Amino acid sequence: MGIYEKYFLPKLLNLAMKAPAMKALRERLIPLAEGKVLEVGIGSGLNLPFYEKSVHVTGLDPSLELQAYAREVAEQEGIDVNFIGLSGEEIPADNNSFDTVVMTWTLCTIPDPRQALMEIKRVLKPGGKVIFAEHGEAPDVNIAKWQARINPVWNVIGGGCHLNRKIESLYEGSGFNFDEIDKGYLEGPRIATYNFRGIASIA
């Protein structure tokens, strides 16, 4: 891991993910989590203030630097979180372990998103739900072309983030249905702000 990835990228990500439009989505979506919760890509813990106090959270993230932020937030909020330093392709949990899985702006960065979604499906209880908010490929042809052009550089600068993953196709191809989905641009550059958010369940 280089100096940029260790010292600068975590600070940049923590700051970027505090955008007002993202916070508004967290406020709306995260309180819907119930029971035993798995948060894939817990990052710097920006979702933690919005969980109901009754939930039990397990948080996955490969970045120990971001986890340091999240641990501070968990202590401030009085939430007991089980932190695990992994991505999402191999979740150390039994089948049917979690009532809710939360993923917010995470699928863009996981090296193998299909494998991660298959693992999520495995550990989700029957009748469980996935609460998600992701950015991905825009429906506008010109924007999508720019996403494709810029993606190789963005991927390096953004710590593995992909601008143009096909979020709906990834979910549906992994055996999920959308119980609720909203789509549209958030504030900011259009190449990076076309968002998908809602609730998914096993088909």
Residue, then its C-alpha position, 0 to 999 in steps of 0.5 A: m500500500g502506497i502513501y496515497e492509499k494509506y494516508f490521503l485516500p481515506k481522508l478524501l473518501n471520508l470527506a466526499m461521502k459526507a455530501p448533503a445528498m448522500k446524508a439525506l439518503r442515509e437518513r431515509l434508508i438506514p433506519l429501515a435496517e432491522g435485527k442482525v445487520l451486515e454492513v458491507g463496506i462500512g467505510s468510515g462509519l457514516n451510516l452508524p448514527f442512523y441505525e436504530k439502537s435495537v440492531h446488531v451490526t457487523g461491519l465489513d471493510p478492507s480499509l483499516e484506515l477507514q475502520a479507525y474513523a468508524r470505530e470512533v463513530a461507533e463509540q460516540e453513538g454507543i453502537d456495538v459493532n463487530f468490525i471485520g477487515l474484509s471486502g465482501e467476496e468471502i463473508p465469514a458467516d453461516n448461511n441465513s445469518f442476517d436479517t438485513v444487509v446494508m450497502t451504500w456506495t460500495l458495489c462500485t469498489i468491490p473487486d468482484p461484485r457478482q461474487a459479493l452479491m452471491e455471498i450476500k444472498r447466501v448469508l441473508k435470511p429468507g425474507g431478509k432485505v438488502i438496503f442499498a445506495e450505489h452510483g453507476e452507469a448513467p442512462d444518458v449515452n453521452i455521459a456513459k461514454w465519458q464514464a467509460r473514458i474516465n473510468p481507468v484513471w478514476n479507478v486509480i484515483g478513487g481506490g478501485c472505484h468504478l464509475n460505470r458498473k451496471i447496478e441493476s444488472l448486477y443485482e438481477g443477475s445475482g438472483f435479487n428482485f427490487d422491492e423498491i428502487d429510485k434512480g437519478y442524479l444527485e448533486g455534483p458531476r454527472i459522471a459520478t452521481y447517477n444513483f440507484r437506491g432502494i431495497a432488494s430481496i432474494a428472488 
